[in-house]
Amino acid sequence: MKSIFTAAAVATVILAAPLAAAPHDGKNFIADYDMNGDGQVTRAEFDAVRTARFNATDSNKDGWVSDAEYLAEYSARLEKQLAASTLSEEKKTEERQRQIRQTHVRFGVLDKDKDQKMQKAEYDASGERSFAGMDDDKNAVVTATDVAAVASKQAARDAARATADGATTG
């Protein structure tokens, strides 16, 4: 019974996910990965969503994701975001071009062995870093408190970097 609930919850998250890109910051992390709506993300929830996303992106079901599959999956999400955006058509075109260039860069970073095939293990390593980076207290559950702490630390790093940059250019 639990596996049926889990499968249904993952499917719900995956179907809703195209409206928002996978978060690289805390702003949408909980909303994107919280399968049961309790306001937090367990490692099991995160892993289930990531596995479902990998499987959905692997459109030809050969066990790995090509640059073309990665681009196609992201492009579909991006077009939905742009359609809902209030940007001008010119700005949408600029954003589309920028995001597509970045998609190729992300694929290259994820494809650690540079064989033009993103294996599940490579994708999982990226997920591991993402979850660990958001789980500030390292208890395998990401909460709003974790997200706030990570954001605060990032803001402090950004401020320190800006101060250092000002000192070297001033």
C-alpha positions as CSV (number, residue, x, y, z in Angstrom):
1,M,0.0,0.0,0.0
2,K,2.8,2.4,0.9
3,S,4.5,1.8,-2.5
4,I,1.2,2.6,-4.3
5,F,1.0,5.9,-2.3
6,T,4.7,6.6,-3.1
7,A,4.3,5.9,-6.8
8,A,1.2,8.2,-6.9
9,A,2.9,10.9,-5.0
10,V,6.0,10.8,-7.3
11,A,3.8,10.9,-10.4
12,T,1.9,13.9,-9.0
13,V,5.2,15.7,-8.4
14,I,6.6,14.8,-11.8
15,L,3.4,16.0,-13.6
16,A,3.5,19.3,-11.7
17,A,7.2,19.8,-12.1
18,P,7.2,21.0,-15.7
19,L,5.9,24.3,-14.4
20,A,9.1,25.0,-12.5
21,A,12.7,24.2,-13.2
22,A,14.4,22.0,-10.7
23,P,15.6,24.5,-8.1
24,H,19.3,25.3,-7.7
25,D,18.6,27.4,-4.6
26,G,16.4,27.0,-1.6
27,K,13.6,29.3,-2.8
28,N,11.7,26.4,-4.4
29,F,13.4,23.3,-3.0
30,I,10.8,22.3,-0.6
31,A,7.9,23.0,-2.9
32,D,9.6,21.1,-5.7
33,Y,10.5,17.9,-3.7
34,D,7.9,17.7,-0.8
35,M,5.8,14.8,-2.0
36,N,3.5,14.5,1.0
37,G,2.9,18.2,1.6
38,D,4.3,18.3,5.2
39,G,6.5,21.3,4.5
40,Q,9.8,19.4,4.5
41,V,11.8,17.1,2.2
42,T,13.2,13.8,3.4
43,R,16.1,12.2,1.6
44,A,13.7,9.4,0.5
45,E,11.3,12.0,-1.1
46,F,14.2,13.8,-2.8
47,D,15.6,10.5,-4.2
48,A,12.2,9.3,-5.4
49,V,11.6,12.6,-7.3
50,R,15.1,12.6,-8.7
51,T,14.8,9.0,-9.9
52,A,11.4,9.7,-11.5
53,R,12.8,12.8,-13.3
54,F,15.8,10.9,-14.6
55,N,13.5,8.1,-15.9
56,A,11.2,10.7,-17.5
57,T,14.2,12.5,-19.2
58,D,15.6,9.2,-20.5
59,S,12.9,9.3,-23.2
60,N,14.2,6.3,-25.2
61,K,14.7,4.2,-22.0
62,D,18.3,3.2,-22.8
63,G,19.4,3.8,-19.2
64,W,21.3,7.1,-19.8
65,V,20.4,10.6,-20.8
66,S,21.9,12.2,-23.9
67,D,22.5,16.0,-24.4
68,A,19.5,16.0,-26.8
69,E,17.2,14.3,-24.2
70,Y,18.4,16.6,-21.5
71,L,17.8,19.6,-23.7
72,A,14.4,18.4,-24.9
73,E,13.1,17.8,-21.3
74,Y,14.4,21.2,-20.1
75,S,13.1,23.1,-23.3
76,A,9.6,21.8,-22.7
77,R,9.7,23.2,-19.1
78,L,11.3,26.4,-20.2
79,E,8.6,27.0,-22.9
80,K,5.8,26.6,-20.3
81,Q,7.6,29.1,-18.0
82,L,8.1,31.6,-20.8
83,A,4.5,31.3,-22.0
84,A,3.4,32.2,-18.5
85,S,5.9,35.0,-18.2
86,T,5.1,38.7,-18.6
87,L,8.4,39.4,-20.4
88,S,8.3,41.0,-23.8
89,E,8.8,38.6,-26.8
90,E,12.3,40.1,-27.3
91,K,13.2,39.4,-23.6
92,K,11.7,35.9,-23.9
93,T,13.9,35.2,-26.9
94,E,16.9,36.4,-25.0
95,E,16.0,34.3,-22.0
96,R,15.4,31.2,-24.1
97,Q,18.8,31.6,-25.8
98,R,20.6,32.1,-22.5
99,Q,18.9,29.2,-20.8
100,I,19.5,26.8,-23.7
101,R,23.2,27.7,-23.7
102,Q,23.3,27.1,-19.9
103,T,21.5,23.7,-20.4
104,H,24.4,22.5,-22.5
105,V,26.9,23.7,-19.9
106,R,25.0,21.9,-17.1
107,F,24.9,18.7,-19.2
108,G,28.7,19.0,-19.6
109,V,29.2,19.4,-15.9
110,L,26.9,16.5,-15.0
111,D,28.6,14.2,-17.6
112,K,31.7,13.7,-15.4
113,D,33.4,11.1,-17.7
114,K,32.7,13.2,-20.8
115,D,31.3,10.3,-22.8
116,Q,28.2,12.3,-23.9
117,K,26.0,10.0,-21.8
118,M,24.7,11.2,-18.4
119,Q,24.5,8.0,-16.4
120,K,22.2,7.7,-13.5
121,A,25.3,7.6,-11.1
122,E,26.4,11.0,-12.5
123,Y,22.9,12.4,-12.1
124,D,22.7,11.0,-8.6
125,A,26.1,12.6,-7.6
126,S,24.7,16.0,-8.6
127,G,21.6,15.3,-6.5
128,E,23.7,14.2,-3.5
129,R,25.5,17.6,-3.6
130,S,22.2,19.5,-4.0
131,F,20.5,17.8,-1.1
132,A,23.6,18.0,1.1
133,G,23.9,21.7,0.3
134,M,20.3,22.3,1.4
135,D,20.4,20.1,4.6
136,D,22.1,22.6,6.8
137,D,21.8,20.6,10.0
138,K,22.7,17.3,8.2
139,N,19.8,15.3,9.6
140,A,18.6,14.0,6.1
141,V,15.5,16.3,6.2
142,V,15.4,19.7,4.6
143,T,13.1,22.1,6.4
144,A,12.4,25.8,6.1
145,T,14.9,26.4,8.9
146,D,17.6,24.7,6.7
147,V,16.6,26.8,3.7
148,A,16.8,30.0,5.7
149,A,20.2,29.0,7.2
150,V,21.6,28.2,3.8
151,A,20.3,31.4,2.3
152,S,21.8,33.4,5.2
153,K,25.2,31.7,4.7
154,Q,25.1,32.4,0.9
155,A,24.2,36.0,1.5
156,A,27.2,36.3,3.9
157,R,29.5,34.7,1.3
158,D,28.2,37.0,-1.4
159,A,28.7,40.1,0.8
160,A,32.3,39.0,1.6
161,R,33.0,38.3,-2.1
162,A,31.7,41.8,-3.0
163,T,33.8,43.4,-0.3
164,A,36.9,41.5,-1.5
165,D,36.2,42.4,-5.1
166,G,35.8,46.1,-4.1
167,A,39.1,46.0,-2.3
168,T,40.9,44.6,-5.3
169,T,39.3,46.9,-7.9
170,G,39.2,50.1,-5.8
